[in-house]
Amino acid sequence: MSSSGSATDLDQVILPAIPPVHLTSGKAAPLQVTDRLHRGRQILGRFETSGLAGFKVSAQGRPLRVQVALSTDERSVSGWHEGRTEPASTLPRFVQIRSQGRLRQCVLLRGRKSHARVAFDLSPEEIPDDGLICIEALDITEGDGVSEEVRRAVSGRVAEDGVAGVRLDKVVFEEPPPVDYDPDTLDGSRCELYSLISAGGLANLNRQGVRALRSGMFVVNPVLKDRFGSSGLITLRLGTKAEAVSVIPATWRRVNSELRWLRHTTRKLLNSAAPSVERVLSVRDGDAGAPEQNVRGNITELVLPSPSNSPLLVVLAPCPDAVPTLESGTQH
């Protein structure tokens, strides 16, 4: 056995990830640090509660683009690692994604099968010499740098221990491309896939069209430079839709559903079915002031500045007998 300094032939050599690289297993060598993350085989791991994953990456003085895929399933419950199987809360989860100590984006995850995407860039100055890049998932009630107004606004409307059981499916490290081509308008589902908004996570990542906002709120995120929604103003077109009439036998529940559908249809005919935005809050700074919203028939056009340093939380007013929807987003 030979030695050199304090190292020996028995010391394990850790090879850093060399971008571009897709990491999808908790057994991957670059995953060097875990805190309350249980490593997986087909996924990077599952969070016990708020925690982090640290990756050794060979950036070599270059900026990096980081893309993170998260999801929930039937095991995404508090105490899953102790064998508890109590039903998950029906309330959405509100999760902060941080890296190198800074809040990057927020996601809402709703239901047992939902997928969310997070994307952000790291400058060379943010990457230490040892190449350790940390990705944290924190419940909205935890950590500093979150406005107390936001925490009060979502109290009782989001699940407690929101990170419990959330899957860390994949992390991608790559160099930012020179130019990204994006359309000027995206439909509601594409807005979520691009990580511009988060409204509960997509059950089907290939879905296109209108995005239902069943949580009564959604997040508008800072996005990658030169990508859709990264500069100027964003116009989000909000609408409503009636809940589908149940196919169960005619009972009071079916009758009630039909009545709601009729009331909503009547309001649409009268051009009075447009939703309303109650508040817009910066996750970091709190109340962002009265939002600019223009009603055109049954559509509300919400105009927001592209967020740069903090996600924005949009809280919708109740929509009796209907579900608010995101029809599309347009950047200016």
N, C-alpha and C positions, 0 to 999 in steps of 0.2 A: 504494500500500500504506500503510495507516494503522497506527499502533501505539498502545498504551496501556500505559505502564509497560514491562515486559519482554515483553509478549505482542504478537503480530502477527496479521494476518489469516490468515497461513499456519499458525498454531498449531492443532493439532487440538483441538476441544472434546470432552471425554470426558463423555458423559451417563451418570450413575449409573443403576443399576437402581432402579426405583420399585416397591416391594412392593404387591400380590403379583406376582411374576414367576417364570416357569419358564425357566431357561437350559439349552439343550440343544445348543449349538454352540460350538466353540472360537473362532469368528469373532465372537461376541457382544462388543460394546464394553465392557460392565462387567467382563469377564475381563481384568484389568489386569496381573496378576503371575503368572508361572509359573516353577516350579523343578522341572526334570526331569519336566515334563509336556508331551507333544507334543500340540498342539492338533488337534482333529478337526473334521469338518464335520457329521456326523450325531450326534456325541457331543461333549462338552466336550473330551475328550482321553484320552490313554492314558499312564500313568506309566511312565517309563523304569526307575525304581526309587523308593525312598521320596522323596516330593516334596510340593509344595503348589500350590494355586491361590488367587489373591487376587482378590476381587471388590469393585468400588466400588458401594456400595449407599446409597441415600438413606433412612436410618432416621428422621431428623428427631426424634431424642430418644425414639423408641419402642422397645420390645423387639421382637425378631425371632424367628420360628421358622424354623429351617433344616432342610431335608430333602435328603438326599444319596442318590443311587442309584449303586451300583457293580456291576460284573459282570466275569466272566472269559470268555474264549473261546480258540480254538486259538492265537491269537497272544500269549496271556498267559504268556510265558516270558522268562527272563533273556536279555538280548542281542537281543530282538526288533527293536530299533531299528537294530541293526547287521546285520540280515539273517540272524541265526542262527535255526534252526528246530528245535533239539533238543527232544525230548519234555519236556513239563512234568513236574514232580515229582508223584507221586500223593499226596503228603502234603498236608494242608490248609494254607492260608495263614492266618496270624494277624496281623491288621492293626489298628493303632490309628488312630482318627480323632480328630484334635485340631482345635481352633479357638481362635484368640486365645490360643494358648499353653497351653491346658488340654485334658486328655484328656476326651473326651465319651463315646464308645462304642468298643467293639471288635467286629470281625467276623471270623468264620471263613469262608473261601471254599474249597470243595472241588470238584475236577473242572474240566472244560473249559467247562462252561456252568452258571454259578451266578450268582445275583443276590442282592444284599444291600441293605438299607435302613438308613439312619442318620437319626436325628431328634433335635434338641436345640434349646433356646431360648437366646438371647443377651439379657442385660439391657442397658439403655441404657448403663450404665457400661462394658460390655465393647466397645462400638462406638466407635472413635475419631472425632474430628471430621471426618477426611477420608473416613469411611465405608468404609475398607478392611477387609474381612472375609476372613481367611485360613482355608483348610481344608487340613489336612495329612493325608497318609496315610503312616504309618510302620510298618515291620516291627516286630514285638514286641521284637526284640533291640536296637532303636535308641531314642535319646532318653532323657531322664531321667524320674524319677517312676514307673518300673516296678520292681516288686519283683524282686530277684534270685532269690527263691524261685520266682516264676512262670516266669522265664526258665529256671531249672534244670528245672522240672517239664515244660516243653514241649520241651526240647532233644531233638532226634532224632525228635520227634513232629509237628513242623510244618516246612514247606518253608523253605529259606533264601531270602533276597531275596523275601519274600512279596508285596511290592507290584509287582514287575516285571510289566509288561504289563497290570496291572489297569486297566479302563476306568472313567473318570468319566463316567457317562452323563447325569446331570441333577442340577442343584441348584435348589432352590426356596427363595425368600425370601418370607415372608408374616408378617403380624401374627398373634400367637397368638389363636385364637378365645376368646371369654369363657368358654365351658364346652364340654368334650368329653364326649360320651356314649359309654360303653363297657360291654360286658357284664362280668359278674363272672367268667365262665369263657371261655377260648379254647382251641380245639384246638391241637395241637402246631405245625401249619403256620402258623396265624394268629399264634401267639406269635412266630414268626420274622418274619412280615410286619410285625408291629407294632414290631419291633426290640427287643422285650423280651429275646429270646434270639437267639443266632446259633450255628448248628450246622453250617455248611458252605455256607449260601446255598441259595436255592430255584431249581430249574431252571424251575419253572412257578409264577409269582406268583399264579395263580388256584387253585392246589392247596389242598385242605382235608383235614383228618383228621390221622392219626398222623404224627409226624416221626421218621424214622430217624436215629439218632445214630451214624453209621458212624465218626466220628473218635474215638469213645470219650471225648469231652469236649464241652462247650459253654460259651458265655459267657452270663451274665445281666447285662443292661445297665441303667444308670440310664435312665429313660424320661421323657417329657414330663410336666409337671405336670398333674394331673387326668386323666391317661391310665391305661390298664390297667397295673397293677403299679407305680404311682408312689408308693404309700404303704402302710404296714402290713406285713403278711406275705403271701408268695406260696407257694402249695402247688403243686409241680410233680409230676404223676403220671407215673412212669417205668415202662415195661414192657419186654418183649422180644418179638422175633418170630424165627421160623426163617427162614434164607435160603431163597428159592424153589428148588425142585428144577429143575435145568437141563433144557432141552428137547433137548439134544444127545444123540446115540446113547448107548446104555448102555455107558459106559466106567467106569474106576475113579473118574473125577471125578464122574460121575453117581451111582454107588453111594455114594461118600463124602458127597455132598450129601444123599442120601436117609437115610443113617445119622444125619447131623447133625439132620435134620428129625425123625426118630423119637426121638432122644434128647431134643430140646427138647420135643416133644409129651409125652413121658413126664414130664418135669419139670413141665410145666404141669398135667398131671393130678394130680400130687402136690403142687401148690401150692408148688413150690420153684424157680420160674423168675423170681422177682423180681430185678431188678438191684440193685447196691449202689454207693453213692457212696463213692469212696475219699478224696477231699479236696475242700475248697472253699477257694479262695484269692482274696483281693482283689488285683486287678492292681496296685494302688498299695501295699498294706500287707503282702501275703503271707498266710500261713496265717490263715484266719478261724475256726479252732477246729473241733471235731467237729460236723458238721452234724446237724440233727434229721431223722431219716428213720424212717418207720414202714412196716412191711411188712404189707400186707393181701392175702393170697392171692398172686397173681403180680404185684402192683403195689407199687412202692415210692413212698411219698409223701414228697417232700423239701420241708421247710419252711425258707424263707429270708426274712430281712428284705429289704424292697425296697432295692436299692442306691441310694445317693444321690450319692456322690462318686467312686465307682470301680466299674468292672465287676467281676463275680465270675467266676472260672474254676471250673467244676465238672468234676472228673476222675472218671470212672467206673471201677470195677473191671472186669477182663476178664469177658466173658460167653461162655463156651465154647459153640460150636455155635449161637450166636444173635447177633442185633443188638439193642442197647438202643434203646428208643424213648421219645419224649416223647408221652404220650397227651394231656395237657391241662395248662393252668395255671389256677389260681383265686386271685383276690386277696381278702384279708380286711380 
